[in-house]
Amino acid sequence: MGIVEGLLIISRRNSPQLKFVEENHLLAFFQQCITKPIMKQLWTPWRMEYILGPKADVCVFCLPPTEAEDCERLILFRGESAFVLMNKYPYNNGHIMVCPYRHLMDITDLSDEESTEIMALLKRCAKILREHFHCEGINVGLNLGQAAGAGIREHLHFHLVPRWNGDSSFMAVFSETRTIPEHLQQTHAALRRCFA
């Protein structure tokens, strides 16, 4: 008896619900499990700046009242109660975010005016991303709390990530590599003109 067949017997013994799964499907699954290559590493040295770099005592999403640092902070647009900026550590080229100016952790704390402007900015951003990047889809998301995946949970922020057919949603699982083909400063300069 081989490893795959042994896994089949053990699985059926320990998980009675598997008796309803066709044997050839289980065998194929176990064969894939034992022959799948070990997960590869993807080196992203630019993230070390964020991981090891000094952490600001102030929130990175709390903006100064002047626009002097807007290019350095990758700010694309300032509205009345919310603003648009690029993600310094993007998942994809064109990854941008919409944030309220107020330092809030929860969506339920937004005022009606903030909610309205944020939704208008999300719509505007989606239109700009489609026109500029010719993306075939856009992930729009909000992570409320650390357990939900918020890297910076203290200040509410919405993500917009352009997507194309064929790019991978689960890069680490499938050991694929996604490239960011344009430098952040170039993307910032191009997108900033779209918000003018």
PyMOL commands that set and color helices and strands:
alter all, ss='L'
color gray80, all
select helices_A, chain A and resi 3-14+16-20+23-35+45-52+107-109+112-133+146-148+171-174+184-195
alter helices_A, ss='H'
color red, helices_A
select strands_A, chain A and resi 75-78+82-86+96-100+137-142+158-163
alter strands_A, ss='S'
color yellow, strands_A
deselect
rebuild
show_as cartoon
